[in-house]
Amino acid sequence: MCAAQPAHNAGMARRPRLCLPGHPHLVLQRAAAGVEAFSCESDYQDYLRRLADGAQRRGVQVHAWCLLPDAAWLLLTPDDCSGLSALMQQLARCTSRSRGVAVWDGRFRAALLQPGARMLHAIAAVDQAAELQGHAADATSWRWSSLAHHSGGRADAVVREAPEYWALGNTPYAREAAFRGVLAAGDCARAWPQLRAAALAGVAFGDSGFVDAVSRAIGRRPEPGRRGRPRRAAGLG
């Protein structure tokens, strides 16, 4: 088992990552340039095993996930910010050591999400990321996501269901049926460009009241330090 290690500070200090304990975060871990994050079935399985183990040990709930050839999309609620960072560092280092090459980009991206409808859309969007990012014609055909868990295909031991999902119904069958209705409505697909942009920019995703509340909690405005396109090509992740 790989242990998380403190990141080295090289060059100019980075802007602090936006994080609030007990709040959901949309996390993007991107493959390093020119590297395929998952090249075979065992790569996917190993990552999920490390995610389940690391999340439990670091006090992080996994609400939704999707693993793509060039990225991992995760919807996480950490008990504390150090646990979130340690989990992501552990996932990156363990994968790189097992394959003998730097698999992941040096810094993961994350957006802080407003609970409620936006969170539910984020769950559905992450579940459909393979389709939304063009890796599958139909998200239901992509094995490496939590879509089947939420829609009734199979139980997923990695997932800890979010309050927004529980509120969909009083029984598992009712929740799964209601979630399929959320997918069919298409709001999550329409929200995906904004969700993805928020994760890349590292901002709070919600209404003005939520952004103001986050500002008070962290002591600064949760906005990106600079404008412009992300460094990576728009098709990645």
Summary of the structure (lengths in Angstrom):
residues: 237
radius of gyration: 16.9
end to end distance: 26.6
largest distance: 52.7
contacts: 721
relative contact order: 0.17
helix: 44%
strand: 14%
